[in-house]
């Protein structure tokens, strides 16, 4: 059965926390690549008030077998009380790039 790839979206409040998460995700082998998109402006309702903030968007490339490890790491290390963690499946992609993702992930798989 082919690997089911995904991109996990996560926003961080600053460069330092984004880089720390990115490095840890790669070092643990639970993400093959983390792209940082700076200066994302987010608007949201929090505790009854409309808020907005500058954030850094992380695009975490991995597969479904590593999702729970990614979520656990983010929940342990993220500065937000309620961090964004949204997984989006990759339906199609360049085969060589997808193979590269697979070759850069740890062989440890999360339990179902």
Phi and psi restraints in degrees (value plus and minus 20) as a CYANA .aco file:
   2 UNK   PHI     -88.0   -48.0
   2 UNK   PSI     132.6   172.6
   3 UNK   PHI     -86.0   -46.0
   3 UNK   PSI     120.2   160.2
   4 UNK   PHI    -118.5   -78.5
   4 UNK   PSI      84.6   124.6
   5 UNK   PHI    -101.1   -61.1
   5 UNK   PSI     136.9   176.9
   6 UNK   PHI    -173.6  -133.6
   6 UNK   PSI     141.4   181.4
   7 UNK   PHI    -135.6   -95.6
   7 UNK   PSI     107.5   147.5
   8 UNK   PHI    -121.9   -81.9
   8 UNK   PSI     107.0   147.0
   9 UNK   PHI    -115.8   -75.8
   9 UNK   PSI     116.4   156.4
  10 UNK   PHI    -171.0  -131.0
  10 UNK   PSI     115.6   155.6
  11 UNK   PHI    -127.1   -87.1
  11 UNK   PSI     123.1   163.1
  12 UNK   PHI    -144.3  -104.3
  12 UNK   PSI     131.5   171.5
  13 UNK   PHI     -97.5   -57.5
  13 UNK   PSI     -39.3     0.7
  14 UNK   PHI    -176.8  -136.8
  14 UNK   PSI     147.6   187.6
  15 UNK   PHI     -80.4   -40.4
  15 UNK   PSI     -62.9   -22.9
  16 UNK   PHI     -82.2   -42.2
  16 UNK   PSI     -67.6   -27.6
  17 UNK   PHI     -88.9   -48.9
  17 UNK   PSI     -55.3   -15.3
  18 UNK   PHI     -84.7   -44.7
  18 UNK   PSI     -65.5   -25.5
  19 UNK   PHI     -86.2   -46.2
  19 UNK   PSI     -59.2   -19.2
  20 UNK   PHI     -81.5   -41.5
  20 UNK   PSI     -66.5   -26.5
  21 UNK   PHI     -83.5   -43.5
  21 UNK   PSI     -64.5   -24.5
  22 UNK   PHI     -79.0   -39.0
  22 UNK   PSI     -68.3   -28.3
  23 UNK   PHI     -81.5   -41.5
  23 UNK   PSI     -62.7   -22.7
  24 UNK   PHI     -87.2   -47.2
  24 UNK   PSI     -60.2   -20.2
  25 UNK   PHI     -80.7   -40.7
  25 UNK   PSI     -61.9   -21.9
  26 UNK   PHI     -91.8   -51.8
  26 UNK   PSI     -66.0   -26.0
  27 UNK   PHI     -79.9   -39.9
  27 UNK   PSI     -55.2   -15.2
  28 UNK   PHI    -101.2   -61.2
  28 UNK   PSI     -28.0    12.0
  29 UNK   PHI      53.9    93.9
  29 UNK   PSI       1.3    41.3
  30 UNK   PHI    -120.4   -80.4
  30 UNK   PSI     -24.7    15.3
  31 UNK   PHI    -158.7  -118.7
  31 UNK   PSI     122.8   162.8
  32 UNK   PHI    -107.5   -67.5
  32 UNK   PSI     -50.7   -10.7
  33 UNK   PHI    -175.1  -135.1
  33 UNK   PSI     122.3   162.3
  34 UNK   PHI    -148.7  -108.7
  34 UNK   PSI      95.8   135.8
  35 UNK   PHI    -117.2   -77.2
  35 UNK   PSI     117.0   157.0
  36 UNK   PHI    -128.7   -88.7
  36 UNK   PSI     103.1   143.1
  37 UNK   PHI    -126.5   -86.5
  37 UNK   PSI      88.2   128.2
  38 UNK   PHI     -98.0   -58.0
  38 UNK   PSI     140.2   180.2
  39 UNK   PHI      37.6    77.6
  39 UNK   PSI      25.6    65.6
  40 UNK   PHI    -103.8   -63.8
  40 UNK   PSI     111.9   151.9
  41 UNK   PHI    -120.2   -80.2
  41 UNK   PSI      99.8   139.8
  42 UNK   PHI    -129.4   -89.4
  42 UNK   PSI     118.3   158.3
  43 UNK   PHI    -140.3  -100.3
  43 UNK   PSI     114.1   154.1
  44 UNK   PHI    -182.4  -142.4
  44 UNK   PSI     143.9   183.9
  45 UNK   PHI    -120.3   -80.3
  45 UNK   PSI     107.9   147.9
  46 UNK   PHI    -157.0  -117.0
  46 UNK   PSI     102.1   142.1
  47 UNK   PHI      31.7    71.7
  47 UNK   PSI      24.8    64.8
  48 UNK   PHI      63.5   103.5
  48 UNK   PSI     -22.2    17.8
  49 UNK   PHI    -140.4  -100.4
  49 UNK   PSI     125.1   165.1
  50 UNK   PHI     -98.7   -58.7
  50 UNK   PSI     106.7   146.7
  51 UNK   PHI    -142.4  -102.4
  51 UNK   PSI     143.0   183.0
  52 UNK   PHI    -167.2  -127.2
  52 UNK   PSI     129.4   169.4
  53 UNK   PHI    -176.6  -136.6
  53 UNK   PSI     134.1   174.1
  54 UNK   PHI    -100.1   -60.1
  54 UNK   PSI     114.2   154.2
  55 UNK   PHI    -159.1  -119.1
  55 UNK   PSI     149.9   189.9
  56 UNK   PHI    -134.0   -94.0
  56 UNK   PSI     106.8   146.8
  57 UNK   PHI    -111.9   -71.9
  57 UNK   PSI     106.7   146.7
  58 UNK   PHI    -118.4   -78.4
  58 UNK   PSI     110.6   150.6
  59 UNK   PHI    -129.1   -89.1
  59 UNK   PSI      83.9   123.9
  60 UNK   PHI    -119.6   -79.6
  60 UNK   PSI      92.3   132.3
  61 UNK   PHI    -112.7   -72.7
  61 UNK   PSI     104.5   144.5
  62 UNK   PHI    -178.6  -138.6
  62 UNK   PSI    -174.7  -134.7
  63 UNK   PHI    -156.5  -116.5
  63 UNK   PSI     150.0   190.0
  64 UNK   PHI     -84.8   -44.8
  64 UNK   PSI     -46.6    -6.6
  65 UNK   PHI     -89.1   -49.1
  65 UNK   PSI     -36.2     3.8
  66 UNK   PHI    -126.5   -86.5
  66 UNK   PSI     -17.0    23.0
  67 UNK   PHI     -76.8   -36.8
  67 UNK   PSI     -68.8   -28.8
  68 UNK   PHI     -83.3   -43.3
  68 UNK   PSI     -54.6   -14.6
  69 UNK   PHI     -87.8   -47.8
  69 UNK   PSI     -58.6   -18.6
  70 UNK   PHI     -83.6   -43.6
  70 UNK   PSI     -68.3   -28.3
  71 UNK   PHI     -79.4   -39.4
  71 UNK   PSI     -65.6   -25.6
  72 UNK   PHI     -79.9   -39.9
  72 UNK   PSI     -65.7   -25.7
  73 UNK   PHI     -81.4   -41.4
  73 UNK   PSI     -66.0   -26.0
  74 UNK   PHI     -81.6   -41.6
  74 UNK   PSI     -66.4   -26.4
  75 UNK   PHI     -83.1   -43.1
  75 UNK   PSI     -53.1   -13.1
  76 UNK   PHI     -95.4   -55.4
  76 UNK   PSI     -54.1   -14.1
  77 UNK   PHI    -133.3   -93.3
  77 UNK   PSI     -30.6     9.4
  78 UNK   PHI     -96.4   -56.4
  78 UNK   PSI     120.8   160.8
  79 UNK   PHI     -95.6   -55.6
  79 UNK   PSI     -38.2     1.8
  80 UNK   PHI     -97.2   -57.2
  80 UNK   PSI     127.1   167.1
  81 UNK   PHI     -85.7   -45.7
  81 UNK   PSI     -57.2   -17.2
  82 UNK   PHI    -153.1  -113.1
  82 UNK   PSI      62.9   102.9
  83 UNK   PHI     -94.1   -54.1
  83 UNK   PSI     128.3   168.3
  84 UNK   PHI     -91.7   -51.7
  84 UNK   PSI     105.3   145.3
  85 UNK   PHI    -160.2  -120.2
  85 UNK   PSI      81.4   121.4
  86 UNK   PHI    -148.8  -108.8
  86 UNK   PSI     102.3   142.3
  87 UNK   PHI    -118.0   -78.0
  87 UNK   PSI     111.3   151.3
  88 UNK   PHI    -139.3   -99.3
  88 UNK   PSI     103.0   143.0
  89 UNK   PHI     -88.9   -48.9
  89 UNK   PSI     127.1   167.1
  90 UNK   PHI    -116.6   -76.6
  90 UNK   PSI      87.2   127.2
  91 UNK   PHI     -96.6   -56.6
  91 UNK   PSI     -56.9   -16.9
  92 UNK   PHI    -161.9  -121.9
  92 UNK   PSI     131.1   171.1
  93 UNK   PHI    -191.4  -151.4
  93 UNK   PSI     142.8   182.8
  94 UNK   PHI     -83.2   -43.2
  94 UNK   PSI     100.6   140.6
  95 UNK   PHI     -73.4   -33.4
  95 UNK   PSI     -62.7   -22.7
  96 UNK   PHI     -83.8   -43.8
  96 UNK   PSI     -57.9   -17.9
  97 UNK   PHI     -88.7   -48.7
  97 UNK   PSI     -62.5   -22.5
  98 UNK   PHI     -83.0   -43.0
  98 UNK   PSI     -59.4   -19.4
  99 UNK   PHI     -82.8   -42.8
  99 UNK   PSI     -57.4   -17.4
 100 UNK   PHI     -83.0   -43.0
 100 UNK   PSI     -64.4   -24.4
 101 UNK   PHI     -74.2   -34.2
 101 UNK   PSI     -71.6   -31.6
 102 UNK   PHI     -78.5   -38.5
 102 UNK   PSI     -60.5   -20.5
 103 UNK   PHI     -91.1   -51.1
 103 UNK   PSI     -34.7     5.3
 104 UNK   PHI    -126.1   -86.1
 104 UNK   PSI     -10.8    29.2
 105 UNK   PHI    -122.5   -82.5
 105 UNK   PSI     129.4   169.4
 106 UNK   PHI     -83.7   -43.7
 106 UNK   PSI     136.9   176.9
 107 UNK   PHI    -100.7   -60.7
 107 UNK   PSI     -27.4    12.6
 108 UNK   PHI     -88.5   -48.5
 108 UNK   PSI     111.0   151.0
 109 UNK   PHI    -134.3   -94.3
 109 UNK   PSI     123.2   163.2
 110 UNK   PHI     -87.1   -47.1
 110 UNK   PSI     129.4   169.4
 111 UNK   PHI     -88.8   -48.8
 111 UNK   PSI     129.5   169.5
